[in-house]
Amino acid sequence: MSDDPVGGLFQAWRAASLGGREIVEGIVAPGLDPASPDAARVLDAWDAGRGMHYVDRTGGATWLVLVREFTPPRERWWRHALLAALTLITTTLGGAAIAGHPVAWPHPALDSLRAGLAFSLPLAAILLAHESGHYVAARRYKVDVSPPYFIPFPASVNLLGTLGAFIRIRSPIFDRRTLFDVGIAGPIAGIVVALPVLLIGLALSAPAALPAPSLAHQLLVVDGVPLYLGDSLLVLALRAVLGLHGTVLLHPVAVAGWVGVLVTALNLLPLAQFDGGHIAYAMDRRAQRIASVYVWVGLLGLGMLWGGWWVWAVLALLIGRGRLAHPDVLSPVRALDRRRMRLGWLAIALFALTFAPLPIAG
């Protein structure tokens, strides 16, 4: 094209309008350093007009990507706050049951609500951290994305009192770098909060002189019914550090941390448009397609241990609209840099550490 949008920085370039954004991608002119004072002044002017830019050095070329947002999205924040408040209520009710203090209506005891908050507040912090990680990373790239939606659910049906939280990505993802950064930000932010919550909760827990099913040694007693929560390598390691062996009766804080670890593992499944699918596709498109099939078949097999894996296998197909492979981004050519590839392998290791083959056993 003849009219360079930023005045002589590109050797070759192309532009696209996507979801209220202008995106310019191109190879920097030979001998030009994007960090030089002249180039920096041009790029600063671009950024000042609701824009951002980044530089990639891949394939022996220096690539410059410019993104400018025409109109920032307008959000109904009250709706997100209302859902968060309702979810805090339902998870507090679930937490009270987990703590052995079910709430009596219409006059709930203060002790019951306080016991429930020991579960609901750390769980809310984990879910908020996870979704906020996605949101902040997406907004950094000017992606049109919603704030987190929390999903309240009756604690009498689902003991946790929630089906989790999610964000809506409302504009196309341009390249693999953007997809990777948005995908990995959630699990990293979530596990950073979940780890100390789990560690503190396990320190507050106590050994229980009860046998447990293989692969599940974390005990809950709800209305006199024992429920065993599954072992992951991470949970086993933290238990070993604290000297907790055998079956452990979990404190509500520990339950919140355990749920946070499980949520991390579920999101890191390399399927369709799960976080793990985003990360694996950004690292290697072909490898993600192959891994998704093996993992999905593995979930079908693990469903013999826990029927919930069949639910997640179906959910992966629903989210992927019948496909396990991640859809292509608009500009899939440029590979990730070495730092992001190392982070990707770290995410794979995190998945292995947080995955529990038998999450719940009766």
VENTASUL-V363955 format. One record per run of one state. SS is the DSSP state (H for helix, E for strand, L for the rest). FROM is the first residue (numbers start at 1). TO is the last residue. If there is no record, write none. Layout:
ss={SS & SS}
from={FROM & FROM}
to={TO & TO}
This chain:
ss={L & E & L & E & L & H & L & E & L & E & L & H & L & H & L & E & L & E & L & E & L & E & L & E & H & L & E & L & E & L & E & L & H & L & E & L & H & L & H & L & H & L & H & L & E & L & H & L & E & L}
from={1 & 10 & 19 & 21 & 29 & 37 & 49 & 51 & 59 & 61 & 70 & 77 & 99 & 110 & 141 & 145 & 146 & 149 & 153 & 162 & 167 & 169 & 170 & 175 & 176 & 205 & 206 & 208 & 216 & 223 & 225 & 231 & 233 & 243 & 248 & 250 & 252 & 268 & 275 & 284 & 285 & 303 & 308 & 320 & 331 & 332 & 338 & 355 & 360 & 362}
to={9 & 18 & 20 & 28 & 36 & 48 & 50 & 58 & 60 & 69 & 76 & 98 & 109 & 140 & 144 & 145 & 148 & 152 & 161 & 166 & 168 & 169 & 174 & 175 & 204 & 205 & 207 & 215 & 222 & 224 & 230 & 232 & 242 & 247 & 249 & 251 & 267 & 274 & 283 & 284 & 302 & 307 & 319 & 330 & 331 & 337 & 354 & 359 & 361 & 362}
